Amino acid sequence: MSLYLSLSLYILSLLVALVLVITGKKQREAWRKAALALHVLFVLLFVVYLLQKPGLQEGSPFRYAFLAALCSGLVAGGFILRSEKHWILKLYCSIYFLSLLFFLFSPSRFAAVLSRGDLAGNTPKKIHVVRNFFLEAQHAAQAGSGKKEFKLVQEFGIFHRTIRRDIAFDSEPDSLQVLEEDIPGLVRVMIYLHPSDTASHLPSRRELTLSLAPNKTDPIQRKQY
């Protein structure tokens, strides 16, 4: 499932949940039970997916169970939060609304999680730069061939902020060495790359000057060795 479709379904579920929270007391009990039953079904399908995950094919419908469980949990929460249900059930449904924090802090990573099928999908490669700044592989470049594209991110616990995108390398980056960090907001680094030519045993190098400040127009300076 595409990133845009996954995000669209999630946002639609949030909007429906908001409407249901506002009109929750006017909803029929039968609708609440139906929403809960459907959510329980999707949660069970997600559990089956987790148990069968190693043997499932890439296009298996079970991979959409996480998205279905999340979206149905939001809708069920819209029915439940203003009802007379037990507080434990309300607390459970409220947990799904916390996903909004993940979406707001890192929409690209959140969309990738939704489209992959679960939270335990393949973790993109990361290379530490300085402090809480990392070079992280872009999901679109992971499955493709040719150039490897990375982005510069700043991490805050489980969330991160993207500083720069589409930093392209001719081959897979292996390690990084900080050369200079004297100018505030800029860091000069040396990236060591895996050999792109199987006949070569020595990795190539690339020098980059990265701006650590977001929303700037400073170009990423590249120097190939």
C-alpha positions, -999 to 999 in steps of 0.1 A, spaced: 0 0 0 13 34 -9 25 60 16 -1 85 5 -30 61 6 -20 49 41 -18 85 54 -51 94 37 -69 65 55 -53 74 88 -63 111 85 -98 101 74 -101 79 105 -90 108 127 -116 131 112 -143 104 116 -132 99 152 -134 136 159 -169 138 146 -179 108 167 -164 123 198 -184 154 193 -217 135 187 -208 105 208 -237 107 232 -262 107 203 -249 75 187 -268 42 190 -254 15 212 -256 -10 183 -231 12 163 -207 12 192 -208 -25 195 -203 -29 158 -173 -6 158 -157 -24 187 -164 -58 172 -147 -47 139 -117 -34 158 -113 -66 177 -114 -85 145 -86 -64 130 -65 -67 161 -68 -105 159 -58 -103 123 -28 -82 133 -18 -108 159 -21 -135 132 1 -114 110 28 -111 137 27 -149 143 29 -157 106 51 -128 95 83 -147 85 64 -169 61 41 -143 45 46 -130 10 53 -93 3 18 -86 -10 -1 -105 17 -33 -88 28 -23 -95 64 3 -67 61 -25 -42 61 -38 -55 95 -18 -29 115 -33 0 95 -67 -15 98 -63 -20 136 -51 15 141 -78 32 120 -106 10 135 -92 18 170 -95 55 163 -131 51 151 -140 29 180 -125 55 203 -147 81 188 -177 61 198 -164 52 233 -148 83 248 -180 101 255 -201 71 263 -209 54 296 -184 26 290 -159 15 317 -129 38 321 -105 10 312 -121 7 278 -119 44 274 -82 44 283 -75 16 258 -92 35 230 -74 68 240 -40 51 233 -48 51 196 -51 89 196 -15 91 209 -4 80 174 -12 116 164 20 127 182 41 103 161 24 116 130 30 153 138 67 149 148 77 126 119 50 122 92 74 105 67 85 78 91 49 74 104 37 69 68 64 44 62 54 24 93 18 23 81 26 12 46 51 -15 58 25 -31 80 38 -28 115 62 -11 139 88 -38 136 96 -32 100 131 -29 86 149 -1 104 167 23 80 204 25 83 217 54 104 252 69 108 259 92 138 272 127 128 274 148 160 253 150 192 217 139 182 222 144 145 223 113 122 224 105 85 195 81 79 186 61 47 155 73 30 129 46 26 124 52 -11 161 45 -17 163 14 4 146 -9 -22 160 8 -53 193 4 -71 219 28 -81 225 59 -59 219 56 -22 199 85 -8 201 96 28 186 124 49 200 144 78 178 141 109 179 154 145 165 129 170 144 136 201 138 103 218 115 82 195 108 113 173 130 130 149 131 162 128 143 161 92 170 187 84 180 178 49 167 153 23 181 136 -8 218 134 0 229 111 -27 259 87 -27 272 66 -55 275 36 -31 265 26 4 280 48 32 300 28 57 312 52 83 317 89 91 345 110 105 339 146 118 366 169 104 355 203 117 328 218 137 342 253 144 314 273 126 281 273 146 254 253 127 279 237 102 298 205 104 324 192 79 326 154 77 343 127 57 320 99 45 336 65 37 317 45 11 316 9 2 334 2 -31 310 6 -60 333 -14 -82 339 -50 -71 374 -49 -85 383 -22 -60 392 -31 -25 395 4 -12 364 25 -2 359 58 -18 355 90 3 334 121 1 337 153 21 304 170 30 297 203 47 263 199 64 241 226 78 225 215 111 199 242 110 165 233 94 147 255 69 179 269 55 189 273 18 226 266 24 236 240 -2 252 207 8 287 210 -4 302 178 -18 337 168 -27 344 135 -43 377 117 -37 
